[in-house]
Amino acid sequence: MSERTLDEQKALYAELLIKLGVNLQPGQCLRLSSELEHADFTRAVVVAAYLARARYVQVDWLDSPVTRDRLLYSEEEYLDTY
């Protein structure tokens, strides 16, 4: 049996998440959040969703250093805004 490449493994795992974990149905939309450091896998999940016939996939990118800076330097009364 041949070994799968890392990209093939990511694609298979992404397909598993979409089909079994999320149970995305054709025509449904998907919204997900992901840290920037996981961009490669997030892109694999997006592809798997579209291959499962998603209508639209929205990715909300998160960046921990930016979030930390907001918590450290923003005015306290502004922290309830998102």
Number of C-alpha atoms within 10 A of each C-alpha: 3 4 7 10 9 9 12 12 12 18 19 16 16 22 21 15 16 23 15 10 10 12 11 18 15 13 12 14 15 18 10 12 11 14 12 13 12 11 12 11 16 20 15 18 23 23 18 21 26 19 12 18 15 19 13 14 16 11 14 12 14 14 12 11 9 10 10 11 10 14 13 10 8 11 9 10 7 10 10 6 5 4
